[in-house]
Amino acid sequence: MSKIKKLTGSFRYTHWDPCLIISQIVAMQFVLYLTLCILIAVMQDLTSSTRTLDHLFQYHEIHVKDNEGRSVILAFVLNAIIGALVLWTLVGRTKLCLDFSCTFYGIHLLFCWVYNGSFPTTFSWWALNIACAAITCVAGEFLCLRTELQAIPLSNIGAKVDL
């Protein structure tokens, strides 16, 4: 009975593996923060401003008043697109993209909260992070779905199957 239950149901055999999930979360956090740091460093070089962690975690750094603030916003949006590629590479499952993108931005919220000592209240910070989470999730789902919907090669058609 258990063998039949394993064979029926979904296309993939799924097994809850907390070590895999935690390692994927840690890998996503590391890669996305690394790329965000690189993007912000490049943007700050282009705008001739000083490099600081405030650009990653301070709420008031996200604004459109000057080139420095716009470069931070651009870095976050580009990182969201890179995040979709990271989701596709590390996770590879369409139905998990929302979970992992919300986890990344939820952890980012906690880091910002701790760094600032207060909960974020600026509209620009929330709008940017929600938009980036949506970009990461939707683009990641698009990439994963394209991979999941590829045709399964049937090279052994007509081969004898032993049961």
Stockholm file with secondary structure:
# STOCKHOLM 1.0

chainA/1-163         MSKIKKLTGSFRYTHWDPCLIISQIVAMQFVLYLTLCILIAVMQDLTSSTRTLDHLFQYHEIHVKDNEGRSVILAFVLNAIIGALVLWTLVGRTKLCLDFSCTFYGIHLLFCWVYNGSFPTTFSWWALNIACAAITCVAGEFLCLRTELQAIPLSNIGAKVDL
#=GR chainA/1-163 SS CHHHHHHSSCSSCCCCCHHHHHHHHHHHHHHHHHHHHHHHHHHHHHHTCCCCTHHHHCGGGCCSSSHHHHHHHHHHHHHHHHHHHHIIIIICCGGGHHHHHHHHHHHHHHHHHHHHTSCCCCHHHHHHHHHHHHHHHHHHHHHHHHHHTSCCCCTTTTCCCCC
#=GC SS_cons         CHHHHHHSSCSSCCCCCHHHHHHHHHHHHHHHHHHHHHHHHHHHHHHTCCCCTHHHHCGGGCCSSSHHHHHHHHHHHHHHHHHHHHIIIIICCGGGHHHHHHHHHHHHHHHHHHHHTSCCCCHHHHHHHHHHHHHHHHHHHHHHHHHHTSCCCCTTTTCCCCC
//
